[in-house]
Amino acid sequence: NGVVSAITGTPSAATFYTYVLENEVGSATSTLTKGSGGVHYYTHEINVQFSKMDPNKSLELQAISKGQVAAVTLDNNGKYWYYGADRYLSGEDTVAQSGQGFDDLNGYTSVLRGRSGYMPLALEGDVLAAFRAMITDAPVDLGE
């Protein structure tokens, strides 16, 4: 039904990163691809931008690019969406740039990308509350 019905556990080695992005610097898309043999899948892309380069953020983005990643996003309608339910995402196309002009980005852009048999799944009710409880101790980065 498109909604996560339970969280069955997390690996003890799981690391959670929580980011609150500035307005209009993040997006998520899911694109359906239908193959000629009847196979179909969705390509998920989560695009993020972080201002101000710093060593901690560099290490986090390196870890994300090497690991198996699932992601939860909050959309403009106040809904939470889970990506990576059946296949993990991977950190790709990460760029660190210092900027040249006054209006240039000093920071990072990165894409989490993956393929899945599903559209992103909604997190609601008790499952959303359980997820929030799991990430309570995660460091929060305001993306500034």
N, C-alpha and C positions, 0 to 999 in steps of 0.2 A: 504493500500500500504506500510505499515511498517514505515511510517513517521508521526510524530506528526503534525497535521494540524493547531492546535490553542491551546493557553493557555487561559482557560476561567476564570481564577482567582485563587487566593490562599487564604487560610484561614488567617484571620487577626492575628491569633496566631502562624502562621508558623515561624519556626526558620530555617535559612539556615546555614550550615557549609560548608566551602570550604577548601579542602585539596589538596595540590600538593605533591604527594608522590615521594620519591626517586626512582630512576630507579630500575626496576625489583623486587619491593616489593608489587605489587598489581596485581590483576587479576579479571576477570569477566567471568563467564561461564553460559550458559543456556542449560539445558539438557531436552530433550523431553521424556516424559513418556506416553506410550499408555496403557490404561487400557483395560481389557477384555470386558467391556461393551461399548466400543466405545469412552469412555472419554479420552481426552488427555490434558496434561498441560505441562508447562515448569517450571523447578525448576531453579531459578536464584540464583547464589552465587557470591557475590563481596567480595573478600579477600583483606584486607589491613594490613599494618604494619607501625607502627609509632615508631621512635626511641626516646629515652629519656622520661622517665616517668615524668609527672608533674601534679599538682592538677587540672589545667584547663582542660587538656585532659581527665583526669579521670572523671570529671563531665560531659563533652560532651559525652563520651562513655556511661556513665550511662543513660543520657537523651535519647540517640539514642536507647539503649536497651529497654527502657520503652515506646517509642513512636511509632507512625505510620510513616514509613519512605519511601520516594521515593528517588531515586538516579540517578544522571547523571554521566556517565564516559566518559573520553576521551581516545580513543584507540590509538594504535601505528600508525594508518593511518590518524590521525587527525580528526576522526569522533566522534561525541557526541552521546551517547546512553542513553535512558531514561528507567529506571526500576521502576516498581510499578504503571503502568498505570491503571490496573484494580484491583489489590490487593496490599496492602502495603507490603514492606519488613520489617523484624524485625532484630534488632541487636542480634546476637547470638555468642556463642563460643568466647567471649572476654576474653583474657588472658593478665594480667599485670605481667611482670617479670623483676626482677632486674638484672639478669645475674650473672654468676659466673666467667667465664674466660674472657680474654681480647676480644675475638671474639664473646661472647654471646650478644644477644639482651638485652638492657636495654630499655624497652618500652612496646608496646602493639601489639597484633595481634587481629583482629576481623573479623567476617563474617557477612555481611548483606545477609539474605536469605529470599526467598519468592517463592510462586507459582503463576503462571499467565497463562491465556489462550493465551498469546502472547509472541513471541520473543521480545527482547528489541526493542524499537521504536527509529528511528533516529530523532535527532533534527537538523534542517537545516534552512537556510535562515532567514526569519522574525521571525519565532518561536524561533530559537536559539538566535537571537538578543534580543527578549523580555525576554527570560530566563536569559541571561547575565545581562540585566538591573535590573531584580528582585534581583539578588545576588550581586549587586555592593557593598552593604554595609556589606555583610557577612564577618566575620573575615577570613582571609586567613592563613592557617597553612601550612608551607612548609614541614611538616613531618620530621623535623630535631630535 
